[in-house]
Amino acid sequence: MKQTEWILCPVCGSKTRSRIREDTILINYPLYCPKCRQERLIEVRNLQTIVITEPDTIDAEPMNV
């Protein structure tokens, strides 16, 4: 039987509603935490979770066309 784990919230550390197995691969997965009510983009490979940080597009200057 494959090993399974709960995905923990990268902000507060509580369990989320998502589980992963050893062979799970997630890319740009929007992880929502019901406790702290925040959503983060994550990547998962080999039971290792990586938080994806993207720059805010709201603060970016407009492009001159």
MARVEXMI-632538 format. One line per field, with one value per atom (N, C-alpha, C, O): atom name; residue in one letter; z, y, x. Coordinates in steps of 0.2 Angstrom, whole numbers, padded with zeros to 4 digits, m for minus. Layout:
REM residues N
atomo	c(CA,...)
residuo	c(A,...)
c3	c(Z,...)
c2	c(Y,...)
c1	c(X,...)
This chain:
REM residues 65
atomo	c(N,CA,C,O,N,CA,C,O,N,CA,C,O,N,CA,C,O,N,CA,C,O,N,CA,C,O,N,CA,C,O,N,CA,C,O,N,CA,C,O,N,CA,C,O,N,CA,C,O,N,CA,C,O,N,CA,C,O,N,CA,C,O,N,CA,C,O,N,CA,C,O,N,CA,C,O,N,CA,C,O,N,CA,C,O,N,CA,C,O,N,CA,C,O,N,CA,C,O,N,CA,C,O,N,CA,C,O,N,CA,C,O,N,CA,C,O,N,CA,C,O,N,CA,C,O,N,CA,C,O,N,CA,C,O,N,CA,C,O,N,CA,C,O,N,CA,C,O,N,CA,C,O,N,CA,C,O,N,CA,C,O,N,CA,C,O,N,CA,C,O,N,CA,C,O,N,CA,C,O,N,CA,C,O,N,CA,C,O,N,CA,C,O,N,CA,C,O,N,CA,C,O,N,CA,C,O,N,CA,C,O,N,CA,C,O,N,CA,C,O,N,CA,C,O,N,CA,C,O,N,CA,C,O,N,CA,C,O,N,CA,C,O,N,CA,C,O,N,CA,C,O,N,CA,C,O,N,CA,C,O,N,CA,C,O,N,CA,C,O,N,CA,C,O,N,CA,C,O,N,CA,C,O,N,CA,C,O,N,CA,C,O)
residuo	c(M,M,M,M,K,K,K,K,Q,Q,Q,Q,T,T,T,T,E,E,E,E,W,W,W,W,I,I,I,I,L,L,L,L,C,C,C,C,P,P,P,P,V,V,V,V,C,C,C,C,G,G,G,G,S,S,S,S,K,K,K,K,T,T,T,T,R,R,R,R,S,S,S,S,R,R,R,R,I,I,I,I,R,R,R,R,E,E,E,E,D,D,D,D,T,T,T,T,I,I,I,I,L,L,L,L,I,I,I,I,N,N,N,N,Y,Y,Y,Y,P,P,P,P,L,L,L,L,Y,Y,Y,Y,C,C,C,C,P,P,P,P,K,K,K,K,C,C,C,C,R,R,R,R,Q,Q,Q,Q,E,E,E,E,R,R,R,R,L,L,L,L,I,I,I,I,E,E,E,E,V,V,V,V,R,R,R,R,N,N,N,N,L,L,L,L,Q,Q,Q,Q,T,T,T,T,I,I,I,I,V,V,V,V,I,I,I,I,T,T,T,T,E,E,E,E,P,P,P,P,D,D,D,D,T,T,T,T,I,I,I,I,D,D,D,D,A,A,A,A,E,E,E,E,P,P,P,P,M,M,M,M,N,N,N,N,V,V,V,V)
c3	c(0000,0000,0000,0003,m0004,m0004,0002,0005,0004,0009,0007,0002,0012,0011,0016,0022,0015,0020,0018,0013,0024,0023,0021,0023,0017,0015,0020,0022,0023,0029,0026,0021,0029,0027,0028,0033,0023,0024,0028,0030,0029,0034,0041,0045,0043,0050,0052,0058,0047,0049,0050,0052,0049,0051,0044,0039,0046,0040,0035,0038,0029,0024,0022,0025,0017,0015,0010,0007,0008,0003,0005,0010,0002,0004,m0002,m0008,m0001,m0007,m0005,0000,m0011,m0010,m0013,m0015,m0012,m0014,m0022,m0023,m0026,m0033,m0035,m0041,m0031,m0033,m0035,m0032,m0041,m0043,m0044,m0048,m0041,m0042,m0044,m0042,m0049,m0052,m0052,m0055,m0049,m0048,m0045,m0048,m0040,m0036,m0031,m0027,m0032,m0027,m0021,m0020,m0016,m0009,m0005,m0003,m0002,0002,0009,0010,0014,0021,0024,0024,0027,0030,0036,0039,0040,0046,0045,0049,0041,0041,0035,0034,0031,0025,0020,0017,0019,0014,0008,0010,0002,m0003,m0006,m0007,m0007,m0009,m0015,m0015,m0020,m0025,m0023,m0020,m0024,m0022,m0027,m0032,m0026,m0031,m0026,m0021,m0028,m0024,m0028,m0034,m0026,m0029,m0024,m0019,m0024,m0019,m0012,m0008,m0010,m0004,m0001,0005,m0005,m0004,m0006,m0012,m0002,m0004,m0005,0000,m0010,m0012,m0013,m0017,m0009,m0010,m0016,m0016,m0020,m0026,m0024,m0023,m0025,m0023,m0030,m0034,m0032,m0038,m0036,m0031,m0040,m0038,m0040,m0044,m0036,m0037,m0043,m0045,m0047,m0054,m0053,m0057,m0047,m0046,m0045,m0048,m0042,m0041,m0047,m0047,m0052,m0058,m0062,m0062,m0065,m0069,m0076,m0078,m0079,m0085,m0091,m0091,m0095,m0101,m0106,m0108,m0109,m0115,m0121,m0123,m0125,m0131,m0137,m0143)
c2	c(m0006,0000,0006,0007,0011,0017,0022,0022,0025,0030,0036,0039,0038,0044,0049,0047,0055,0061,0066,0067,0070,0076,0082,0082,0086,0092,0097,0099,0100,0105,0112,0113,0116,0123,0126,0125,0129,0133,0139,0141,0142,0148,0146,0148,0142,0140,0133,0132,0129,0122,0117,0111,0119,0114,0110,0111,0104,0100,0103,0107,0102,0104,0099,0093,0100,0094,0090,0086,0091,0087,0082,0083,0076,0071,0070,0070,0067,0066,0059,0056,0055,0049,0049,0055,0044,0044,0046,0049,0044,0045,0051,0052,0055,0061,0067,0068,0070,0076,0081,0080,0087,0093,0098,0100,0102,0108,0114,0113,0119,0125,0123,0125,0120,0118,0123,0125,0126,0131,0127,0125,0128,0124,0129,0135,0128,0132,0129,0123,0133,0131,0134,0140,0129,0131,0135,0139,0134,0137,0144,0149,0146,0153,0156,0162,0152,0155,0159,0164,0156,0158,0153,0147,0155,0151,0152,0158,0147,0147,0142,0137,0144,0139,0135,0138,0128,0124,0119,0118,0116,0110,0105,0106,0098,0093,0087,0086,0085,0079,0075,0078,0068,0064,0066,0066,0068,0070,0076,0077,0080,0086,0092,0092,0096,0102,0108,0110,0112,0118,0124,0123,0129,0135,0139,0141,0141,0145,0152,0154,0157,0164,0167,0167,0171,0175,0182,0184,0186,0194,0196,0194,0201,0204,0208,0212,0206,0210,0216,0220,0217,0223,0229,0235,0228,0234,0235,0240,0231,0231,0238,0240,0241,0246,0244,0239,0248,0246,0246,0250,0242,0241,0246,0248,0249,0254,0250,0247,0251,0247,0252,0249)
c1	c(0004,0000,0004,0010,0003,0006,0005,0000,0011,0010,0006,0007,0002,m0002,m0001,0000,m0001,m0001,m0005,m0007,m0007,m0011,m0007,m0001,m0009,m0005,m0006,m0012,m0001,m0001,m0001,0002,m0005,m0005,0002,0005,0005,0012,0011,0017,0006,0005,0004,0008,m0001,m0003,m0001,m0001,0001,0003,m0003,m0001,m0009,m0014,m0016,m0013,m0019,m0021,m0026,m0031,m0025,m0030,m0035,m0034,m0039,m0044,m0041,m0044,m0034,m0031,m0026,m0023,m0026,m0021,m0017,m0019,m0011,m0006,m0003,m0003,m0002,0002,0009,0011,0013,0020,0021,0025,0016,0016,0013,0012,0010,0006,0011,0016,0009,0013,0008,0003,0009,0005,0009,0014,0006,0010,0005,m0001,0007,0002,m0004,m0010,m0004,m0011,m0013,m0009,m0019,m0021,m0024,m0029,m0020,m0021,m0025,m0022,m0031,m0035,m0035,m0036,m0034,m0034,m0040,m0041,m0044,m0051,m0050,m0054,m0044,m0043,m0041,m0044,m0036,m0033,m0036,m0035,m0040,m0044,m0039,m0041,m0034,m0029,m0028,m0028,m0026,m0025,m0018,m0016,m0014,m0007,m0006,m0010,m0002,0000,0006,0010,0005,0010,0012,0008,0018,0020,0021,0024,0020,0021,0024,0022,0030,0033,0037,0040,0036,0039,0037,0042,0031,0029,0032,0032,0035,0039,0034,0033,0032,0028,0033,0037,0032,0035,0030,0026,0031,0026,0029,0035,0024,0026,0024,0019,0030,0028,0029,0034,0023,0023,0023,0020,0026,0025,0018,0015,0016,0010,0009,0014,0004,0003,0000,0000,m0003,m0007,m0002,m0004,0004,0008,0013,0017,0012,0017,0015,0009,0019,0018,0015,0016,0010,0007,0012,0017,0011,0015,0013,0007,0018,0017,0017,0021,0011,0010,0011,0011)
